[in-house]
Amino acid sequence: MVKSSDSRALLIAGPTASGKSALAIEVARERGGIVVNADALQVYRELRILSARPSPEEEASVPHKLYGHVSGFKSYSVAHWLDDVTKVLKAAWTERKLTIVTGGTGLYFKALEQGLAEIPPVDPAIRDKWRNFAGDLYRELLRLDPQAATSLKPNDRQRIVRALEVIESTGKPLAEWQADATRNAALADVTVERIFLNPPRDELYARAEARFDRMLATGATDEVRALSDADPALPMMKAIGIREFSAHLRGQISFDEAVTAAKTATRHYIKRQLTWWRGQMQGWKEPAG
């Protein structure tokens, strides 16, 4: 990637309804930057309303990238997003523009700063061996990959198995694969500023509920209806409101019950977001006031 000593990125993260998009647009106007999406649902063109994408007017006010740029009927992963965002960053830095990456998907930010380890496929026999291992997995990890053992709890079976299968299949500890990825990450050697928006919980819930009411007033139910034939297993179908209002459209629950269920799901989602971010806050700052 083309990088220079003045390549810059501002990361704005936070739970849903915390004001990320508004702040990103404000900074882009002030500092001549571009706003880049880091929300796993706002990438889908079918979900303008339910994913709370910036409005067409907001998107037109400053350059916006990776919003609604893929079909929700196709597979789209964090690896796809990382490939797309890397191209956007390269183009912006070539023009010496500030990139303002904003969204609520923590794994996108993690991939941006730490990269994705390109681990070769694990031999299926080795995978089966460790996933069905009846002995002391942690003792085996201490023997084969002491470094990984120091960072994992003895009862964290899933991660222990992953570390064991990687080192046996590749001959290289998982930490080395991850270190290689970090050295080659999209933001390696880039000046990065990190802002985490974290309004008081009650205020956040009130904002989220008011925003959901606005979604309903601007056609959220029609957006759900248009997806009635979509495969429920598609990632875009995880958007809050789809399951609840699909049930309403099928006559299984009332409109008010759907609204209540969706707002409850939003509060639970906010809690999960904050729980995840509490373990990732090193290097992030909350704005004063």
C-alpha positions, 0 to 999 in steps of 0.5 A, spaced: 500 500 500 502 507 498 503 510 505 507 516 507 509 519 513 503 524 513 498 518 512 493 519 517 486 515 519 481 517 524 477 511 527 471 513 530 467 507 534 462 506 539 455 503 540 449 504 535 446 510 536 452 514 539 453 519 534 458 516 530 456 518 523 454 525 525 461 526 528 465 523 522 461 528 517 463 534 522 470 532 522 470 531 514 467 537 513 472 541 518 479 537 516 477 535 508 476 528 510 472 522 507 468 518 511 469 510 510 464 505 513 466 500 518 459 497 520 457 490 517 450 491 516 451 498 513 455 495 507 448 492 504 444 496 499 438 493 501 438 496 508 439 503 508 433 504 513 434 498 518 442 499 518 441 506 520 445 508 514 447 516 513 441 519 509 442 521 502 443 528 503 449 526 509 452 522 504 452 527 499 455 532 504 462 529 504 465 523 501 462 517 503 465 510 502 463 503 502 456 504 504 451 500 501 456 498 496 454 490 496 448 486 495 446 483 501 444 476 497 451 475 496 457 473 501 460 478 504 465 477 510 470 481 514 476 479 509 472 482 503 471 488 507 478 489 509 480 488 501 475 493 500 477 498 505 485 497 503 483 500 496 479 506 499 485 508 504 490 507 498 486 512 494 485 517 499 492 517 502 495 518 495 490 524 495 493 526 502 486 526 505 484 524 512 480 517 512 475 517 517 473 510 519 467 509 523 462 504 525 460 499 530 463 493 528 469 491 532 472 486 528 472 490 522 477 495 526 481 489 529 482 487 522 484 494 520 489 495 525 491 487 526 490 484 519 488 477 518 492 472 519 493 468 512 493 461 516 494 455 511 488 450 511 489 445 517 489 438 515 482 435 517 485 429 520 489 434 525 483 438 526 479 432 528 484 429 532 484 435 537 477 437 537 476 430 539 482 429 544 480 426 551 486 428 554 488 434 558 488 439 552 492 445 556 497 440 558 498 439 550 498 446 549 504 448 554 508 442 551 507 445 544 506 452 544 507 455 551 507 462 549 499 461 547 498 457 553 500 463 557 495 467 554 489 462 554 485 460 560 485 452 561 478 452 560 478 456 554 477 449 549 475 452 543 481 457 543 486 452 545 484 447 540 485 452 535 492 454 537 494 446 537 491 445 530 495 451 527 502 449 530 501 442 529 498 443 522 503 449 520 509 448 524 508 455 526 505 458 533 498 462 532 502 468 535 507 468 529 501 468 524 498 473 528 504 478 528 505 477 521 498 479 519 499 485 524 506 487 521 502 488 514 496 491 517 492 496 513 494 501 518 501 499 520 506 505 520 500 510 519 498 516 524 492 513 527 487 517 532 482 513 536 475 516 538 470 512 542 463 515 543 460 512 550 454 516 552 451 515 558 447 508 558 440 511 559 441 517 554 444 511 549 437 507 550 433 513 549 437 515 542 436 508 539 429 508 541 427 515 538 431 513 532 427 506 531 421 510 531 424 515 525 426 508 522 418 506 522 416 513 520 420 512 514 419 506 511 422 500 515 416 496 515 417 496 507 424 494 507 422 488 511 417 486 506 422 487 501 426 481 504 420 476 505 423 471 500 430 472 503 434 466 506 434 467 514 441 465 514 444 471 510 448 476 514 444 482 512 438 478 516 441 479 522 439 487 522 434 488 528 427 489 526 427 484 520 426 478 525 421 482 529 417 485 523 417 479 519 413 476 524 408 481 524 407 481 517 406 474 518 400 475 523 404 472 528 405 478 533 402 485 533 405 491 530 406 494 537 409 487 540 414 488 534 416 495 536 417 493 543 421 486 541 425 490 536 427 496 541 429 490 547 433 487 542 437 494 540 438 495 548 441 488 548 445 489 542 448 495 545 450 491 551 454 486 547 457 492 543 460 495 550 462 488 553 466 487 547 469 494 547 471 494 554 476 489 552 479 493 546 479 500 549 487 501 549 489 506 545 482 509 544 479 516 548 473 518 549 471 525 547 471 530 553 464 533 555 
